[in-house]
Amino acid sequence: MSRLPNLPPPVLLLINSRPAGQRHLFFPQPPPSASLFQLQSPDSQNPPPTMASSAAGNNGLPTYTAPSAPAWPSYKPPPPKHNPRRRRCLCACLLVTLAVLLALAITLLVLFLTVLKVRDPTTRLVSTRLAGVAPRLTFPAISLQLNVTLLLTVAVHNPNPASFTYDSGGHTDLTYRGAHVGDAEIDPGRIPSKGDGEVKLALTVQADRLAEDLAQLVADVESGSVAMEASTRIPGRVTILGLFKRHAVAYSDCSFVFGIAEMRVRSQQCHDRTKL
């Protein structure tokens, strides 16, 4: 191991190169051999502070020159890192949500096309009863009008999973051989879902209009039966699953044969339909 050379101690020399009161301090430089053992500062661009002579008027005192502060670099945040796992989770959640919504839409469509599809009800005239006869005489042209009131009971079967509620506004027209001979108003009511109900109405027959074709009427009465047609329109609303309500109109066109002796319907044929 080599031995360090003996370095002479630093000597402070005072040089009187100027008049009294103006003196400078000098530090002697170490010999060249000492540079081998000097530690190099990493910041070689910032030299240590030096002692400089003051300008005239500073009383000849030494001044200290501070080194300039290093410029701090501007901070730039790192770019956001994309997490592939998070992106996969978001894509999976989006696909699951779309699949659930699509399945729900298909389920509702199938229900409305099959289970919740509106089917036509069926009607059947159950009973007919004579309620009264009301003759009326008019002036100055003397004419005798005869109104016959019949109480009819119509059975209605509702095959739909939705109840049908009808308010006032239902009407029935009675025709005989193409001529309007009577009508009836239908009272409000309700027919349950997949159930049966009865519609009662008072049908007023204008006998004087029946007598317009007197020869044909007499022939029908002598045969013991009279053929007629009845057209019924009932506006209302259907309630599906107790939540969804839609307006609907029930139509019924019936052809029936009325027996004179027994005062009841002998045969009938009806065509029913529902319009939403």
C-alpha positions as a LaTeX table, in Angstrom:
\begin{tabular}{lrrr}
\hline
Residue & $x$ (\AA) & $y$ (\AA) & $z$ (\AA) \\
\hline
Met1 & 0.00 & 0.00 & 0.00 \\
Ser2 & 1.49 & 3.40 & $-1.03$ \\
Arg3 & 2.03 & 6.08 & 1.55 \\
Leu4 & 0.36 & 9.44 & 1.15 \\
Pro5 & 2.83 & 12.26 & 0.51 \\
Asn6 & 3.28 & 14.88 & 3.16 \\
Leu7 & 1.42 & 17.95 & 2.05 \\
Pro8 & 2.42 & 21.28 & 3.44 \\
Pro9 & $-0.26$ & 23.06 & 5.45 \\
Pro10 & $-2.03$ & 25.94 & 3.79 \\
Val11 & $-0.34$ & 29.22 & 4.45 \\
Leu12 & $-2.23$ & 32.49 & 4.51 \\
Leu13 & $-0.12$ & 35.07 & 2.79 \\
Leu14 & $-0.80$ & 38.72 & 3.15 \\
Ile15 & 0.58 & 40.73 & 0.29 \\
Asn16 & 0.98 & 44.44 & 0.67 \\
Ser17 & 0.78 & 45.30 & $-2.98$ \\
Arg18 & $-1.51$ & 48.21 & $-2.25$ \\
Pro19 & $-1.54$ & 50.93 & 0.27 \\
Ala20 & $-2.73$ & 50.29 & 3.77 \\
Gly21 & $-6.43$ & 49.64 & 4.05 \\
Gln22 & $-6.63$ & 47.84 & 0.68 \\
Arg23 & $-5.52$ & 44.29 & 1.20 \\
His24 & $-6.56$ & 40.98 & $-0.43$ \\
Leu25 & $-6.53$ & 37.52 & 0.99 \\
Phe26 & $-5.08$ & 34.69 & $-1.07$ \\
Phe27 & $-5.12$ & 30.99 & $-0.41$ \\
Pro28 & $-2.22$ & 29.07 & $-1.87$ \\
Gln29 & $-3.02$ & 26.24 & $-4.26$ \\
Pro30 & $-2.04$ & 22.71 & $-3.22$ \\
Pro31 & 0.81 & 21.09 & $-5.02$ \\
Pro32 & 0.07 & 19.08 & $-8.17$ \\
Ser33 & 0.43 & 15.80 & $-6.30$ \\
Ala34 & $-2.60$ & 16.59 & $-4.13$ \\
Ser35 & $-4.99$ & 16.62 & $-7.13$ \\
Leu36 & $-4.92$ & 12.83 & $-7.15$ \\
Phe37 & $-6.75$ & 12.72 & $-3.83$ \\
Gln38 & $-9.29$ & 15.47 & $-4.42$ \\
Leu39 & $-12.93$ & 14.30 & $-4.60$ \\
Gln40 & $-14.69$ & 15.46 & $-7.71$ \\
Ser41 & $-18.11$ & 16.96 & $-7.09$ \\
Pro42 & $-20.93$ & 15.53 & $-9.23$ \\
Asp43 & $-22.10$ & 19.02 & $-9.93$ \\
Ser44 & $-19.02$ & 20.17 & $-11.81$ \\
Gln45 & $-20.92$ & 22.90 & $-13.55$ \\
Asn46 & $-21.55$ & 24.79 & $-10.27$ \\
Pro47 & $-18.16$ & 25.84 & $-8.89$ \\
Pro48 & $-17.82$ & 26.71 & $-5.20$ \\
Pro49 & $-18.23$ & 30.27 & $-4.15$ \\
Thr50 & $-15.19$ & 32.48 & $-4.56$ \\
Met51 & $-13.92$ & 35.49 & $-2.72$ \\
Ala52 & $-13.61$ & 38.53 & $-4.92$ \\
Ser53 & $-12.35$ & 41.95 & $-4.27$ \\
Ser54 & $-14.97$ & 44.55 & $-3.71$ \\
Ala55 & $-15.31$ & 47.56 & $-5.87$ \\
Ala56 & $-14.10$ & 50.89 & $-4.82$ \\
Gly57 & $-16.11$ & 52.32 & $-1.99$ \\
Asn58 & $-16.73$ & 48.99 & $-0.10$ \\
Asn59 & $-14.12$ & 49.86 & 2.53 \\
Gly60 & $-11.78$ & 47.23 & 1.11 \\
Leu61 & $-13.72$ & 44.28 & 2.66 \\
Pro62 & $-13.96$ & 40.98 & 0.78 \\
Thr63 & $-17.31$ & 40.16 & $-0.88$ \\
Tyr64 & $-19.05$ & 36.80 & $-1.33$ \\
Thr65 & $-20.52$ & 35.82 & $-4.68$ \\
Ala66 & $-23.28$ & 33.18 & $-4.29$ \\
Pro67 & $-23.63$ & 30.57 & $-7.00$ \\
Ser68 & $-26.71$ & 30.70 & $-9.21$ \\
Ala69 & $-29.52$ & 28.35 & $-8.20$ \\
Pro70 & $-29.97$ & 25.38 & $-10.50$ \\
Ala71 & $-33.08$ & 25.44 & $-12.68$ \\
Trp72 & $-35.64$ & 22.84 & $-11.59$ \\
Pro73 & $-37.01$ & 20.74 & $-14.43$ \\
Ser74 & $-40.77$ & 21.11 & $-15.15$ \\
Tyr75 & $-42.89$ & 18.20 & $-13.87$ \\
Lys76 & $-44.90$ & 16.31 & $-16.45$ \\
Pro77 & $-47.38$ & 13.72 & $-15.17$ \\
Pro78 & $-46.92$ & 10.30 & $-16.65$ \\
Pro79 & $-49.46$ & 9.25 & $-19.28$ \\
Pro80 & $-52.42$ & 7.23 & $-17.91$ \\
Lys81 & $-51.90$ & 3.56 & $-18.03$ \\
His82 & $-54.68$ & 1.51 & $-19.64$ \\
Asn83 & $-55.66$ & $-1.45$ & $-17.53$ \\
Pro84 & $-56.58$ & $-4.29$ & $-19.89$ \\
Arg85 & $-58.33$ & $-6.18$ & $-17.09$ \\
Arg86 & $-60.62$ & $-3.25$ & $-16.32$ \\
Arg87 & $-61.43$ & $-2.86$ & $-20.01$ \\
Arg88 & $-62.37$ & $-6.53$ & $-20.26$ \\
Cys89 & $-64.66$ & $-6.19$ & $-17.22$ \\
Leu90 & $-66.44$ & $-3.19$ & $-18.74$ \\
Cys91 & $-66.94$ & $-5.00$ & $-22.04$ \\
Ala92 & $-68.30$ & $-8.06$ & $-20.24$ \\
Cys93 & $-70.77$ & $-5.96$ & $-18.20$ \\
Leu94 & $-71.97$ & $-4.20$ & $-21.35$ \\
Leu95 & $-72.50$ & $-7.46$ & $-23.20$ \\
Val96 & $-74.40$ & $-8.99$ & $-20.26$ \\
Thr97 & $-76.67$ & $-5.92$ & $-20.03$ \\
Leu98 & $-77.44$ & $-6.01$ & $-23.74$ \\
Ala99 & $-78.16$ & $-9.74$ & $-23.57$ \\
Val100 & $-80.59$ & $-9.27$ & $-20.65$ \\
Leu101 & $-82.44$ & $-6.45$ & $-22.42$ \\
Leu102 & $-82.68$ & $-8.49$ & $-25.63$ \\
Ala103 & $-84.01$ & $-11.53$ & $-23.74$ \\
Leu104 & $-86.60$ & $-9.35$ & $-21.97$ \\
Ala105 & $-87.76$ & $-7.84$ & $-25.27$ \\
Ile106 & $-88.08$ & $-11.29$ & $-26.87$ \\
Thr107 & $-90.02$ & $-12.59$ & $-23.86$ \\
Leu108 & $-92.50$ & $-9.71$ & $-23.97$ \\
Leu109 & $-92.93$ & $-10.14$ & $-27.73$ \\
Val110 & $-93.66$ & $-13.85$ & $-27.34$ \\
Leu111 & $-96.16$ & $-13.14$ & $-24.54$ \\
Phe112 & $-98.05$ & $-10.55$ & $-26.59$ \\
Leu113 & $-98.14$ & $-12.83$ & $-29.64$ \\
Thr114 & $-99.26$ & $-15.96$ & $-27.77$ \\
Val115 & $-100.54$ & $-15.70$ & $-24.22$ \\
Leu116 & $-101.59$ & $-12.04$ & $-24.26$ \\
Lys117 & $-102.98$ & $-12.07$ & $-27.80$ \\
Val118 & $-106.53$ & $-10.71$ & $-27.86$ \\
Arg119 & $-109.03$ & $-13.36$ & $-28.96$ \\
Asp120 & $-112.58$ & $-12.78$ & $-30.07$ \\
Pro121 & $-115.28$ & $-13.38$ & $-27.42$ \\
Thr122 & $-118.33$ & $-15.52$ & $-28.06$ \\
Thr123 & $-121.93$ & $-14.43$ & $-27.44$ \\
Arg124 & $-125.14$ & $-16.39$ & $-27.12$ \\
Leu125 & $-128.70$ & $-15.19$ & $-26.63$ \\
Val126 & $-129.94$ & $-17.00$ & $-23.55$ \\
Ser127 & $-133.48$ & $-15.76$ & $-22.95$ \\
Thr128 & $-136.12$ & $-13.43$ & $-24.35$ \\
Arg129 & $-139.04$ & $-12.08$ & $-22.37$ \\
Leu130 & $-141.88$ & $-9.79$ & $-23.38$ \\
Ala131 & $-141.84$ & $-6.78$ & $-21.07$ \\
Gly132 & $-144.72$ & $-4.74$ & $-22.49$ \\
Val133 & $-146.61$ & $-3.28$ & $-25.41$ \\
Ala134 & $-146.96$ & 0.49 & $-25.81$ \\
Pro135 & $-149.36$ & 1.74 & $-28.51$ \\
Arg136 & $-149.14$ & 5.38 & $-29.54$ \\
Leu137 & $-151.53$ & 7.47 & $-31.67$ \\
Thr138 & $-150.19$ & 10.55 & $-33.46$ \\
Phe139 & $-151.99$ & 13.61 & $-34.88$ \\
Pro140 & $-152.85$ & 15.44 & $-37.13$ \\
Ala141 & $-151.91$ & 12.63 & $-39.48$ \\
Ile142 & $-153.54$ & 9.79 & $-37.68$ \\
Ser143 & $-151.18$ & 6.87 & $-37.34$ \\
Leu144 & $-150.95$ & 4.11 & $-34.83$ \\
Gln145 & $-147.49$ & 3.16 & $-33.57$ \\
Leu146 & $-146.98$ & 0.03 & $-31.55$ \\
Asn147 & $-143.77$ & $-0.51$ & $-29.60$ \\
Val148 & $-142.97$ & $-3.91$ & $-28.14$ \\
Thr149 & $-140.30$ & $-4.17$ & $-25.43$ \\
Leu150 & $-138.34$ & $-7.37$ & $-25.12$ \\
Leu151 & $-135.90$ & $-8.14$ & $-22.30$ \\
Leu152 & $-132.93$ & $-10.03$ & $-23.68$ \\
Thr153 & $-130.14$ & $-11.80$ & $-21.80$ \\
Val154 & $-126.94$ & $-12.42$ & $-23.72$ \\
Ala155 & $-124.20$ & $-14.70$ & $-22.36$ \\
Val156 & $-120.65$ & $-13.62$ & $-23.21$ \\
His157 & $-117.54$ & $-15.80$ & $-22.87$ \\
Asn158 & $-114.18$ & $-14.01$ & $-22.63$ \\
Pro159 & $-111.26$ & $-16.33$ & $-23.57$ \\
Asn160 & $-108.60$ & $-13.65$ & $-23.03$ \\
Pro161 & $-106.36$ & $-13.30$ & $-19.96$ \\
Ala162 & $-107.59$ & $-9.70$ & $-19.73$ \\
Ser163 & $-110.85$ & $-8.47$ & $-18.28$ \\
Phe164 & $-113.19$ & $-6.37$ & $-20.41$ \\
Thr165 & $-114.93$ & $-3.36$ & $-18.86$ \\
Tyr166 & $-117.54$ & $-1.43$ & $-20.83$ \\
Asp167 & $-119.24$ & 1.81 & $-19.89$ \\
Ser168 & $-122.31$ & 3.42 & $-21.35$ \\
Gly169 & $-122.31$ & 3.60 & $-25.11$ \\
Gly170 & $-123.13$ & 0.02 & $-26.08$ \\
His171 & $-125.88$ & $-0.20$ & $-28.66$ \\
Thr172 & $-127.85$ & $-2.89$ & $-30.49$ \\
Asp173 & $-129.73$ & $-2.45$ & $-33.77$ \\
Leu174 & $-132.52$ & $-4.86$ & $-34.79$ \\
Thr175 & $-133.41$ & $-5.34$ & $-38.45$ \\
Tyr176 & $-136.17$ & $-7.29$ & $-40.17$ \\
Arg177 & $-135.59$ & $-8.13$ & $-43.80$ \\
Gly178 & $-133.14$ & $-5.23$ & $-44.13$ \\
Ala179 & $-135.34$ & $-2.61$ & $-42.40$ \\
His180 & $-134.44$ & $-1.09$ & $-39.02$ \\
Val181 & $-137.24$ & $-2.07$ & $-36.63$ \\
Gly182 & $-135.76$ & $-1.68$ & $-33.15$ \\
Asp183 & $-132.79$ & $-0.80$ & $-30.97$ \\
Ala184 & $-131.50$ & $-1.18$ & $-27.43$ \\
Glu185 & $-129.07$ & 0.54 & $-25.09$ \\
Ile186 & $-126.60$ & $-1.59$ & $-23.11$ \\
Asp187 & $-125.91$ & $-0.81$ & $-19.46$ \\
Pro188 & $-122.31$ & $-0.66$ & $-18.15$ \\
Gly189 & $-120.73$ & $-3.89$ & $-16.97$ \\
Arg190 & $-117.61$ & $-6.00$ & $-16.70$ \\
Ile191 & $-116.63$ & $-9.42$ & $-18.02$ \\
Pro192 & $-113.80$ & $-11.14$ & $-16.10$ \\
Ser193 & $-110.71$ & $-12.57$ & $-17.74$ \\
Lys194 & $-111.17$ & $-16.12$ & $-19.03$ \\
Gly195 & $-114.68$ & $-16.08$ & $-17.64$ \\
Asp196 & $-118.34$ & $-15.68$ & $-18.51$ \\
Gly197 & $-120.67$ & $-12.75$ & $-18.09$ \\
Glu198 & $-124.20$ & $-11.72$ & $-18.92$ \\
Val199 & $-125.38$ & $-8.66$ & $-20.79$ \\
Lys200 & $-128.99$ & $-7.68$ & $-20.22$ \\
Leu201 & $-130.74$ & $-5.22$ & $-22.49$ \\
Ala202 & $-134.22$ & $-3.96$ & $-23.20$ \\
Leu203 & $-134.99$ & $-4.17$ & $-26.91$ \\
Thr204 & $-137.74$ & $-1.94$ & $-28.21$ \\
Val205 & $-139.41$ & $-3.27$ & $-31.37$ \\
Gln206 & $-141.38$ & $-0.78$ & $-33.46$ \\
Ala207 & $-144.30$ & $-2.89$ & $-34.65$ \\
Asp208 & $-145.53$ & $-0.27$ & $-37.09$ \\
Arg209 & $-142.27$ & $-0.62$ & $-39.02$ \\
Leu210 & $-142.75$ & $-4.34$ & $-39.04$ \\
Ala211 & $-146.16$ & $-3.76$ & $-40.62$ \\
Glu212 & $-144.66$ & $-1.86$ & $-43.55$ \\
Asp213 & $-144.14$ & $-5.20$ & $-45.25$ \\
Leu214 & $-147.42$ & $-6.52$ & $-43.96$ \\
Ala215 & $-147.82$ & $-9.35$ & $-46.40$ \\
Gln216 & $-144.43$ & $-10.86$ & $-45.55$ \\
Leu217 & $-144.99$ & $-10.34$ & $-41.82$ \\
Val218 & $-148.32$ & $-12.15$ & $-41.94$ \\
Ala219 & $-146.70$ & $-15.01$ & $-43.78$ \\
Asp220 & $-143.96$ & $-15.28$ & $-41.15$ \\
Val221 & $-146.43$ & $-15.15$ & $-38.28$ \\
Glu222 & $-148.57$ & $-17.86$ & $-39.87$ \\
Ser223 & $-145.46$ & $-20.03$ & $-40.18$ \\
Gly224 & $-144.84$ & $-19.58$ & $-36.44$ \\
Ser225 & $-141.40$ & $-17.90$ & $-36.62$ \\
Val226 & $-139.85$ & $-14.57$ & $-37.59$ \\
Ala227 & $-136.21$ & $-14.27$ & $-38.75$ \\
Met228 & $-134.31$ & $-11.16$ & $-37.62$ \\
Glu229 & $-130.76$ & $-9.79$ & $-37.41$ \\
Ala230 & $-129.14$ & $-7.98$ & $-34.49$ \\
Ser231 & $-125.93$ & $-5.98$ & $-34.66$ \\
Thr232 & $-124.23$ & $-5.02$ & $-31.37$ \\
Arg233 & $-121.33$ & $-2.67$ & $-30.71$ \\
Ile234 & $-119.83$ & $-2.37$ & $-27.20$ \\
Pro235 & $-116.88$ & 0.00 & $-26.63$ \\
Gly236 & $-114.73$ & $-0.62$ & $-23.56$ \\
Arg237 & $-111.20$ & $-1.33$ & $-22.38$ \\
Val238 & $-109.22$ & $-4.45$ & $-21.58$ \\
Thr239 & $-106.91$ & $-4.73$ & $-18.58$ \\
Ile240 & $-103.93$ & $-7.07$ & $-19.03$ \\
Leu241 & $-102.36$ & $-8.51$ & $-15.86$ \\
Gly242 & $-103.96$ & $-5.68$ & $-13.91$ \\
Leu243 & $-101.37$ & $-3.22$ & $-15.27$ \\
Phe244 & $-101.76$ & $-2.59$ & $-18.99$ \\
Lys245 & $-104.99$ & $-1.00$ & $-20.24$ \\
Arg246 & $-106.02$ & $-0.72$ & $-23.86$ \\
His247 & $-109.17$ & 0.50 & $-25.54$ \\
Ala248 & $-111.19$ & $-2.15$ & $-27.34$ \\
Val249 & $-114.51$ & $-2.45$ & $-29.15$ \\
Ala250 & $-116.49$ & $-5.70$ & $-29.19$ \\
Tyr251 & $-118.72$ & $-6.41$ & $-32.18$ \\
Ser252 & $-121.40$ & $-9.08$ & $-32.50$ \\
Asp253 & $-123.56$ & $-9.81$ & $-35.54$ \\
Cys254 & $-126.30$ & $-12.37$ & $-34.90$ \\
Ser255 & $-129.01$ & $-13.92$ & $-37.03$ \\
Phe256 & $-131.78$ & $-15.59$ & $-35.05$ \\
Val257 & $-135.23$ & $-17.07$ & $-35.52$ \\
Phe258 & $-137.87$ & $-15.96$ & $-33.03$ \\
Gly259 & $-140.73$ & $-18.38$ & $-32.23$ \\
Ile260 & $-144.16$ & $-16.77$ & $-32.01$ \\
Ala261 & $-145.92$ & $-19.41$ & $-29.93$ \\
Glu262 & $-143.24$ & $-19.89$ & $-27.25$ \\
Met263 & $-141.94$ & $-16.29$ & $-27.46$ \\
Arg264 & $-138.29$ & $-17.29$ & $-27.44$ \\
Val265 & $-135.36$ & $-17.74$ & $-29.77$ \\
Arg266 & $-135.39$ & $-21.05$ & $-31.58$ \\
Ser267 & $-132.01$ & $-20.84$ & $-33.35$ \\
Gln268 & $-129.21$ & $-18.35$ & $-33.68$ \\
Gln269 & $-125.83$ & $-17.85$ & $-35.34$ \\
Cys270 & $-123.41$ & $-15.14$ & $-34.21$ \\
His271 & $-120.10$ & $-13.79$ & $-35.50$ \\
Asp272 & $-118.06$ & $-11.98$ & $-32.85$ \\
Arg273 & $-114.88$ & $-9.96$ & $-33.14$ \\
Thr274 & $-112.83$ & $-7.51$ & $-31.12$ \\
Lys275 & $-110.97$ & $-4.49$ & $-32.42$ \\
Leu276 & $-108.23$ & $-2.77$ & $-30.42$ \\
\hline
\end{tabular}
